[in-house]
Amino acid sequence: MTNKATIHTDLAPAAVGTYSQAIKVNNTVYLSGQIPLEPTTMALVEGPIEVQIRRVLDNLRAVCQAAGGDLSDLVKLNVYLVDLGNFSSISKVMEEYFSQPYPARAAIGVKQLPLGAEVEMDGVMVI
């Protein structure tokens, strides 16, 4: 029997389309993509890419916690970058949020992201 639940928290940006912040199926949580939106204002954060990456990870953390886990429970992280030259910044900031064993990760260069964001991340968490 499948146990399926929608995950929502006001500590992360509200979904701005036909999707949920996350869906939990049994002990696996599928996290929708997060861009560097400030949850209270729904405005993109300004500043260097590291500031944007931290906001994305803070948003993902809030959704993970709403589902009963944390970033340390992520098993897969997908990173979408408008500029792959920012790849090293992803690794640098991830060291502030993760410890070994790190989640499996993909970094993908894309032409454009919603609302003009420079970075987006989604993931899969097992709790």
FENTA-V359958 format. One record per backbone hydrogen bond with DSSP energy under -0.5 kcal/mol. NH is the residue of the N-H (numbers start at 1). CO is the residue of the C=O. If there is no record, write none. Layout:
BEGIN
NH:CO, NH:CO
END
This chain:
BEGIN
4:2, 5:24, 7:22, 12:9, 19:17, 21:7, 22:7, 23:30, 24:5, 25:23, 25:28, 26:3, 26:24, 28:25, 29:125, 30:23, 31:29, 31:123, 32:21, 34:121, 36:119, 37:35, 38:43, 39:37, 42:38, 45:36, 51:48, 52:48, 53:49, 54:50, 55:51, 56:52, 57:53, 58:54, 59:55, 60:56, 61:57, 62:58, 63:59, 64:60, 65:61, 66:62, 67:63, 68:65, 69:64, 73:70, 74:71, 75:124, 76:124, 77:104, 78:122, 79:106, 80:120, 81:79, 81:108, 82:118, 86:83, 87:84, 90:86, 91:87, 92:88, 93:89, 94:90, 95:91, 96:93, 97:93, 97:94, 98:94, 104:75, 106:77, 108:79, 110:81, 116:113, 117:114, 120:80, 121:34, 122:78, 123:31, 124:76, 125:29, 126:73, 127:27
END
